[in-house]
């Protein structure tokens, strides 16, 4: 992980973009009196988003299990589907 100020990033943007994509680096862009930002490769971003989505999905499953354990589930008959239609 690299921390670089805004002025340096601006003057060497290609270099730091290459660092993010070619060397899998995360670049923190520091800005005076402003919120910092992060530059990372699209591949790394997509992996992080998949992790977040999986965590949300597992959380929903956990909530469902807790509801069933608390007796809040409902029993339904299965619907028969005729595959010939």
Secondary structure as GFF3:
##gff-version 3
##sequence-region A 1 85
A	DSSP	beta_strand	2	5	.	.	.	ID=ss1
A	DSSP	alpha_helix	6	11	.	.	.	ID=ss2
A	DSSP	alpha_helix	13	22	.	.	.	ID=ss3
A	DSSP	beta_strand	27	30	.	.	.	ID=ss4
A	DSSP	beta_strand	37	39	.	.	.	ID=ss5
A	DSSP	alpha_helix	42	69	.	.	.	ID=ss6
###
